[in-house]
Amino acid sequence: MSDDHAIDRATAAFVAHRNLLFTVAYEMLGSVADAEDVLQETWLRWAEVDLEQVRDQRAYLVRITTRQALNRLRTMSRRKESYEGPWLPEPLLTTPDVAQDVELAESVSMAVMLVLETLSPTERAVFVLREVFDVGYDEIAAAVDKTPAAVRQIAHRARRHVDARRPREVVSQNEARAALQSFQRALESGDLQGLLDVLAPEVGYMSDGGGVKHAALRPVVGAGKVARPMAGGLDKNSFSIAFGPTVVNGSPALVVHLDGELDGIMAARVEAGRITGLYFVRNPEKLSRIASQTPLTLR
């Protein structure tokens, strides 16, 4: 077989599974940029593989991607230790089609991605591969260098951990969109009571400025504490602020512009028709790809 033909076969296999590999990397890392880097590293290693010796190309590619993502995740963990304020996942523009896959949409939601942050790197890899993509225990064991029996134990522990912390219910996209629209109207009009009506009493607000943009250094909890600064803040500002609908991480969200410039992405967790979590990403590094991103249909 010629080298050109081998490269063509390797390229075709990689392209066929690229969305899956990207989603695995993104769910493990919470960063579009790092996920793209992992895919580049995966391709370089895949291009050197003798395809005649590969029985299952998908499994082999997932194994390479998982190992590269694990290496990067351990490096990122050290970076996050010195991060200023809360760390939020990099927003990922997704097509409305992603929302139709309820399990996938939930797994990439800001709320669940933050839960995944509380797992160890190996637990996160095992959870993503098993619970989101239904990869077999033997394949996962090969990817994380554990025995299948150990992987089963890790999967059980990770599932129990995530289930105890994930949102209590999965709401429809229409319900999430309606709550966010009510929130947007109240924001634009400075309607404090409107905000209190749509925010759950125990709502939590997290903002990520990366030490560059103003953001709360700790999560804010409670409808009153979240709503009052929002309702009063717009009237005091001399700049133009605009909110628009978008879809990130499989759910409706708001894109925020200040004086015509992209300022942030605000995602929400909705339960029982009210917002129980707000996640405002303002870190410019995490927004730099939003304007150029093509909305993704994952896996």
VEXFI-490434 format. One line per field, with one value per residue (C-alpha): residue number from 1; residue in one letter; y, x, z. Coordinates in Angstrom, 3 decimals. Layout:
BEGIN
num <- (NUM ...) $
residuo <- (a ...) $
c2 <- (Y ...) $
c1 <- (X ...) $
c3 <- (Z ...) $
This chain:
BEGIN
num <- (1 2 3 4 5 6 7 8 9 10 11 12 13 14 15 16 17 18 19 20 21 22 23 24 25 26 27 28 29 30 31 32 33 34 35 36 37 38 39 40 41 42 43 44 45 46 47 48 49 50 51 52 53 54 55 56 57 58 59 60 61 62 63 64 65 66 67 68 69 70 71 72 73 74 75 76 77 78 79 80 81 82 83 84 85 86 87 88 89 90 91 92 93 94 95 96 97 98 99 100 101 102 103 104 105 106 107 108 109 110 111 112 113 114 115 116 117 118 119 120 121 122 123 124 125 126 127 128 129 130 131 132 133 134 135 136 137 138 139 140 141 142 143 144 145 146 147 148 149 150 151 152 153 154 155 156 157 158 159 160 161 162 163 164 165 166 167 168 169 170 171 172 173 174 175 176 177 178 179 180 181 182 183 184 185 186 187 188 189 190 191 192 193 194 195 196 197 198 199 200 201 202 203 204 205 206 207 208 209 210 211 212 213 214 215 216 217 218 219 220 221 222 223 224 225 226 227 228 229 230 231 232 233 234 235 236 237 238 239 240 241 242 243 244 245 246 247 248 249 250 251 252 253 254 255 256 257 258 259 260 261 262 263 264 265 266 267 268 269 270 271 272 273 274 275 276 277 278 279 280 281 282 283 284 285 286 287 288 289 290 291 292 293 294 295 296 297 298 299) $
residuo <- (m s d d h a i d r a t a a f v a h r n l l f t v a y e m l g s v a d a e d v l q e t w l r w a e v d l e q v r d q r a y l v r i t t r q a l n r l r t m s r r k e s y e g p w l p e p l l t t p d v a q d v e l a e s v s m a v m l v l e t l s p t e r a v f v l r e v f d v g y d e i a a a v d k t p a a v r q i a h r a r r h v d a r r p r e v v s q n e a r a a l q s f q r a l e s g d l q g l l d v l a p e v g y m s d g g g v k h a a l r p v v g a g k v a r p m a g g l d k n s f s i a f g p t v v n g s p a l v v h l d g e l d g i m a a r v e a g r i t g l y f v r n p e k l s r i a s q t p l t l r) $
c2 <- (0.000 3.431 6.091 8.420 5.786 5.094 8.822 9.051 6.146 7.637 11.026 9.537 7.649 10.687 12.969 10.396 10.374 13.963 15.238 12.341 12.903 16.637 16.043 13.557 16.042 19.018 17.179 16.137 19.585 22.215 24.193 24.504 25.579 22.687 20.222 21.395 20.991 17.452 16.647 17.913 15.713 12.786 13.242 13.328 10.015 8.471 9.315 7.142 4.086 1.024 0.758 -2.873 -3.637 -1.711 -3.775 -0.949 2.487 4.345 2.677 3.289 6.981 7.403 5.772 8.197 11.202 10.143 9.706 13.082 14.754 13.169 14.525 17.996 17.830 17.253 20.319 22.390 21.367 23.077 26.221 26.384 26.395 29.937 31.119 34.365 33.832 31.024 28.989 28.310 26.114 27.853 28.381 26.123 27.231 24.301 23.759 23.349 19.713 18.991 19.798 16.947 14.487 15.040 13.063 14.750 18.226 17.675 16.294 19.432 21.875 24.386 22.878 19.324 20.456 22.167 18.949 17.113 19.586 18.007 14.585 13.401 13.293 9.501 9.605 12.283 10.293 7.129 8.958 10.713 7.590 5.309 7.490 9.809 7.605 4.113 2.928 -0.621 -1.203 -3.043 -0.111 2.404 0.278 0.400 4.177 4.963 2.156 0.450 -3.019 -3.458 -4.302 -1.079 0.881 -0.527 0.661 4.093 4.387 3.528 6.028 8.795 8.179 8.380 11.587 13.269 12.122 13.684 17.072 17.359 19.274 17.426 17.428 17.875 20.544 20.981 23.506 25.461 25.752 26.840 29.354 30.828 31.316 32.966 35.276 36.389 36.965 38.998 41.209 41.901 42.717 45.104 46.972 46.916 45.159 43.890 42.067 40.465 39.138 37.851 36.094 34.163 33.443 30.560 31.601 29.544 30.653 30.669 33.123 32.557 34.923 34.270 37.280 35.469 38.338 40.574 41.583 42.507 39.444 38.271 36.453 34.011 32.550 34.667 32.746 33.934 35.614 38.982 39.116 38.185 40.315 43.660 44.460 43.365 45.469 48.565 48.206 49.023 52.427 53.520 52.528 55.064 52.421 50.651 47.085 44.584 40.991 38.484 34.825 32.114 28.398 27.271 23.896 22.468 25.009 28.505 31.290 35.031 36.796 40.166 43.138 46.358 49.297 46.831 44.625 41.063 41.181 37.776 34.699 34.010 30.446 29.309 26.219 26.014 23.803 23.880 26.968 29.092 29.811 28.014 28.769 31.607 31.299 34.467 34.001 37.327 36.116 37.416 34.351 32.132 34.347 34.805 31.876 32.543 35.070 32.745 29.457 27.551 26.042 22.413 19.291 17.083 13.415) $
c1 <- (0.000 1.385 2.058 -0.447 -3.170 -2.464 -2.702 -5.973 -7.428 -6.208 -7.670 -11.037 -11.274 -10.252 -12.760 -15.536 -15.035 -13.890 -17.085 -17.050 -13.382 -13.901 -16.841 -14.857 -11.986 -14.251 -16.233 -12.997 -11.375 -14.125 -12.049 -12.580 -8.989 -7.531 -9.919 -8.759 -5.138 -5.896 -7.421 -4.277 -2.143 -4.475 -4.141 -0.339 -0.280 -3.018 -1.143 1.755 -0.417 -0.367 -4.068 -3.700 -3.142 -6.230 -9.385 -11.650 -10.682 -13.241 -12.057 -8.414 -9.031 -11.016 -8.147 -5.587 -7.848 -8.549 -4.874 -3.969 -6.861 -5.833 -2.300 -3.645 -6.248 -3.551 -1.685 -4.872 -5.603 -2.397 -3.333 -6.774 -5.248 -3.954 -6.992 -8.529 -12.135 -14.450 -13.440 -16.225 -16.061 -15.424 -18.818 -19.395 -21.774 -24.009 -26.716 -30.341 -30.043 -27.807 -30.722 -32.711 -30.226 -31.285 -28.458 -25.780 -27.244 -27.276 -23.736 -22.289 -24.432 -22.592 -24.141 -22.973 -19.594 -19.004 -19.898 -17.356 -14.761 -15.099 -13.987 -10.396 -8.994 -9.393 -12.909 -13.872 -12.533 -14.315 -17.593 -17.564 -16.689 -19.113 -22.103 -22.134 -20.797 -21.522 -17.980 -17.325 -15.377 -12.586 -12.100 -12.103 -9.598 -7.230 -7.644 -6.972 -4.495 -6.672 -8.172 -11.812 -12.707 -11.113 -12.909 -16.269 -15.579 -14.457 -17.538 -19.852 -18.154 -18.162 -21.810 -22.880 -20.880 -22.353 -25.920 -25.794 -24.800 -26.378 -29.663 -32.634 -34.567 -34.006 -36.351 -37.492 -35.790 -39.048 -39.216 -35.590 -36.065 -39.196 -37.432 -34.454 -36.722 -38.456 -35.044 -33.910 -37.037 -36.587 -32.898 -33.569 -36.271 -34.489 -37.525 -36.439 -39.694 -39.528 -36.077 -37.202 -40.131 -37.957 -35.044 -35.397 -34.898 -31.689 -30.308 -26.526 -24.587 -21.026 -19.002 -15.650 -13.553 -10.224 -8.649 -9.135 -12.810 -14.753 -16.381 -17.461 -14.585 -16.976 -20.344 -23.339 -26.304 -29.880 -32.405 -32.206 -28.408 -28.333 -31.246 -30.645 -27.250 -28.572 -31.722 -29.909 -26.717 -28.052 -29.426 -26.058 -24.039 -23.184 -22.514 -24.933 -25.764 -27.656 -28.758 -29.452 -30.463 -27.981 -27.463 -24.406 -23.609 -26.877 -29.162 -30.582 -28.299 -27.751 -24.950 -24.100 -22.696 -21.357 -21.129 -21.416 -18.552 -18.927 -18.709 -19.884 -22.049 -24.634 -25.874 -28.591 -29.771 -33.561 -35.636 -39.429 -39.689 -37.271 -33.574 -31.541 -28.080 -26.519 -23.075 -21.570 -18.348 -16.534 -12.939 -11.860 -9.679 -12.757 -14.743 -12.148 -13.436 -17.168 -17.419 -15.684 -17.175 -19.536 -22.234 -21.319 -23.378 -21.609 -20.731) $
c3 <- (0.000 -0.959 1.658 -0.034 0.080 3.760 4.581 2.638 4.648 7.925 7.012 6.063 9.366 11.397 9.660 10.091 13.872 14.394 16.044 18.492 19.334 19.800 22.130 24.226 24.527 25.266 27.954 29.608 29.393 29.264 26.777 23.039 22.444 24.418 22.779 19.354 20.449 21.626 18.237 16.513 18.760 18.111 14.357 14.506 16.380 14.253 11.046 12.247 13.002 10.743 9.930 8.933 12.616 13.812 14.253 15.485 14.222 16.357 19.566 18.681 17.978 21.198 23.087 21.643 22.292 25.871 26.694 25.202 27.021 30.325 29.926 29.199 31.987 34.586 33.310 33.318 36.911 37.989 36.027 37.634 41.107 40.487 38.487 39.749 40.780 39.648 36.596 34.097 30.991 27.695 26.015 23.042 20.305 19.408 16.838 17.978 16.881 19.867 22.170 20.618 22.086 25.687 27.307 25.193 25.748 29.501 29.546 27.897 29.892 32.064 35.182 34.487 33.134 36.478 38.284 36.131 37.393 40.836 39.573 39.349 35.783 35.551 37.026 34.527 31.596 32.723 33.335 29.960 28.003 29.832 30.682 27.683 24.904 26.259 25.564 26.797 29.988 28.142 25.754 28.596 30.511 27.542 27.285 30.956 31.695 34.307 34.544 33.468 37.079 38.310 35.593 36.728 40.275 39.065 36.843 39.742 42.047 39.429 38.495 42.137 42.615 39.520 40.193 43.656 42.223 38.776 38.242 39.676 36.411 32.707 31.346 27.754 25.517 25.287 29.073 29.305 26.492 28.099 31.444 29.757 27.736 30.942 32.503 29.478 29.532 33.230 32.714 29.849 31.782 35.134 36.600 40.013 40.692 37.258 38.065 41.450 39.783 37.319 39.656 42.094 45.755 45.974 42.584 42.285 40.113 38.935 36.769 35.135 34.219 34.234 36.163 33.101 33.262 36.380 37.940 41.368 43.027 44.680 43.722 44.742 46.187 46.692 44.409 46.143 46.122 42.429 41.222 42.936 41.366 37.975 38.185 39.394 37.397 33.935 34.922 36.299 33.263 30.576 27.932 25.626 26.611 24.484 25.050 22.322 22.193 21.307 21.943 23.885 25.372 24.090 25.784 25.232 26.468 26.133 24.316 25.876 23.937 25.453 23.056 20.197 21.385 22.622 26.426 27.563 27.327 30.019 30.348 32.715 34.544 34.622 36.891 37.345 35.150 37.181 36.872 39.532 38.102 36.093 34.533 33.033 31.060 30.473 30.221 26.772 26.230 26.501 24.125 21.398 19.360 19.808 16.977 14.522 15.698 13.475 15.727 16.297 15.949 18.468 17.958) $
